[in-house]
Amino acid sequence: MVRIAERFAILGMRGLVTGRKSRRSPASMVFADPVPVRFIRRRIAMSSSTEVMADPLSAWFSTPLGQYFLERERDYYDRVVADIFGYNALQCGLGEIDLLSASRIPSRWCIGSTGPIALQTDFRDLPIAANSIDLVVLPHVLEFSSDPHQILREVVRVLVPEGQVVISGFNPWSLLGMKRMWGGTRHQMPWTGRFINLPRLKDWLSLLSFDLVGGRMSGYAPPFSQDKWLRRFSFMDSAGDRWWPFAGGVYFMQAVKRVRAM
């Protein structure tokens, strides 16, 4: 029982669990349970977790164009996370959308600042012990952060050696990304985000000792707002991987944390 408790006592206020003082005030971290260890010892269903204000990006995913991309993102996450094993998995953001539903990892949580989440926190300063998480998924977290590189540093800190991170982001060199130049969309979701070039993200991961083990592009249709037009241009999805693989509306990356031998 002691070993089980040690495995699960990975999350909580830094002063209680990680032994490090948090740069955030305690009021900025809201727990679903007043006792962190009790909170961790049971699996928290996303539907019964802490509820805070809705995520604007999650609301966009309910639109026809958002549903078009969400269908492709669910398909990718379901296939990838099903083959990643361990004890603890963490989804950062998009609390209304469970992207760990296909995971075989027994303990899974969603954290963030909006939606039905297990823990409200800042991704730049995770109140999670180092080397304690086997899988982290980052669905569109980096492009909506003022400091995406700091988020990746926190991810590499909390992951165990050989732990994995799965990232999805909007591609700035896609029809979706270029729509922001047409006017009238810069203040609308998801174009309010700062889309990150895939080569830049690869460089960031490499600097943090991640090895890329998978990834792909998806969502090649023009960013129409009506479902009937998205269906009419669905042929572009089957042709996209072959003819314009760099122009998918969303990209996925899967990377493994490597610990280099001295």
N, C-alpha and C positions, 0 to 999 in steps of 0.2 A: 504493500500500500504506500510505503514511503517513496518508492521509485515512481509509482504512478503519480503521486502528488507532485514530485519534482518535475515530471514531464509536463504537467498541466499548469504549474505555477509559473507561467511565462509572460503573463500579461498583467498590467496593473500600473499604478503610479510608480514613477521611477524611484521614489524614496522608499516604497514598500517592496518592490520586486527586483528592480535592476540595480539598486544601490547607488544610482546617480540622481542628482538633483535635476529636475526638469526646468527648462527655460520658460515653460508655460506656467501659468497659475493653475492651482488645483481646480478652480472653477471652470477652466477650459476643457477639462476631461470629465465626461459624464459616464458613469458606469451603469449597466443594467442591473447590477447587484451591488449592495453596499460593501460587500466583502470580496475583494478581487479573487482570492483563491476559490471561493465557492462559485464565483462567476465562471471561472475557467474549468472547474471540475465537471460541468455538465455541458452538453452540446446545446448551443443557443440557436433556436430556429429563427431565421431572419424575420419571419412574420410576427414574432413575439418579442422582438428586441426593442431597444430604445427607439422611439420615433421622434424625429425632429423635422424641420421644414423640408419640403420636397426639393429634389435636385432638378434644376432647370434642364440639364442635359437629359435626365430620365424622362422629363416631360416631352422633350423633342423626340425621343425614341418612340413615343406613342403616335407620332405623325406618320403618314404614309412613307415619306422618305426615311424617317428614322426606323420604321419597321423593316424597310428594305435592308438597311445596314445591320439592324439587330439580328435578323434572321441569319445573316452570314457570320456575325460575331458569335452567336450562340453555337452554331455548327462548329466553328473552329475551337472555341473553348471546350466544348463537350468532348471533342475528339482528343484534344491535347491533355487536359487535366485528368482524363480517365486513366492515362498511362503513367501518371506521376504518383509515387508512393511516399509515405511518411506518416507522421503523427499529427502535424498541425498545418493548416492551410489558412491563408489570409487573403480576403478580397478587399482592396482599397477603393472605396467609392462606388457609386451607382448602387446604393443599397436597395433600390426597388427591383433590381434585376439580379437574380442569383446566377452567377456565372461559375459557381462551384458545384452545381447540382449533380453533375456527372462524376465528380471526384470520389475516389475510394478512400481518401484520407478521412479518418474518423472524426477529427475535431476541426470544424470549419467555422470561421467568423467573418463578418463584414464590418469594417470600420470606416469612419469618415466623418463628415460634418453635416450630411443631409440624409434623409430617407430612413427606412427601418434598419438600424445598425445596432451592433452589439456594443460598440464603444465610439464615443465622439472624441475626435482628436485631430491634431494637425499632422499631416503626413511628413512634414519636414522635421518632426521631433517625436518619433513614435515612442510611446511609453511601453516598450516591449523589450524583453531581455535579449541580449546579443546571442547569436547562434542558437535560436530556439524555434525557428519556423522552417518548414520543409518546402512550402510553396507560397509564393506571393503573386497575385494577379493584379495588374494595373490597367484597368479599362479606361482609357482617355483621361488619365490623371495628370500626365506630364504636360500636355498642351494647355491645361487650364490652371497651371501653377506658375507663380512668379519665380520659383527657384526649383526647376525640375531636376537639376543635377544634385541638389541636396536631398531630394526624395530618393534618388537612386543610391546615394550614400547610405541613407537609413535602411534601404532595402538590403544592401549588401551586408550591413551590420547585423540585422536580425536573422538573416538566412543562415542555416547550418551549412558547413562545407558540403558541396555538391547539391545544395538546395537550388531550386529553380524559380525563375521569374518569367511570367508571361505578360507581354505588353501589347496593347492595341492602341493605335493612334490614327488620326486623320492625316491623309497624305496631301501635302501642299501642292504637289505636282499632278493632281488629279482634276477631273472636271468639277468634283465637289470643292476642292481647294481653290480652284481658279474662279469659282463663282463669287468669291468675296470681292473680286475686281469689277464685277458688273454693277456695283452700287446698290445701296439699300440693304445689304446683308451683314455689314460689319458689326451691327448692333443686335444681330439675331443669332440664336443658337443654330449650329455649333461654331459659326464663323467668328464668334467673340474670342475663341481660343487662339493661341499662337501655335499653329501647326508646326511640327518639328520634322525637318528633313531626315529621311531614313539614314543616310550616311553619317549625319551628325550623331544620331542616337547610337549607331553602331560604335562610333568613336568613344562616346561616353561609357558604354558598357565595357569596351575593351580596356579603357583606363582603370576601371574598377575591378579588373580581373574576372570579368564574365567571359565565358566562351559561348558563342552562338551555336545552338544546336537545331534550330528550326525557325520557320517563318514563312510568310506568304503575303500576297496582296489579294484583295477581294473588293467587289462592288464597283464595277466599271460603267454602269449605266449613268446617263446624265442625271443631275440632281433635280429631277422634276418633283413638284409638290403633290401631284395627283397620281394615284395608284395605277390608273389605266395607262398612263404614259410610261411609267416604270415597267409595267408588264410588256408593253410593246417593244421596249428596248432591252428586254432581258437577254436577247441573243448576244449582246455585248459581253455578258458575263462568261459565256462559253468560249468566246473568241479572245477575251482579254488576256488570259494567261499566256496565250501563244503570240499574239500580235502586238500588244502594248502592256507587257507585264509590269512596267514601272508606273502605270497610271491608275492603279486601283484606288478607290476612294478611301479605303482603310487598309492599314498594314498591321501585321502581327509579327511579334518577335518572341522567341523562346530562348532563354539563356541560362547557363549553369554557373554558379559561383565556384570558382576554382581557388584553392589555397596552394600557393606555390611553395615547393620545398626549398628550404634555405641551403 
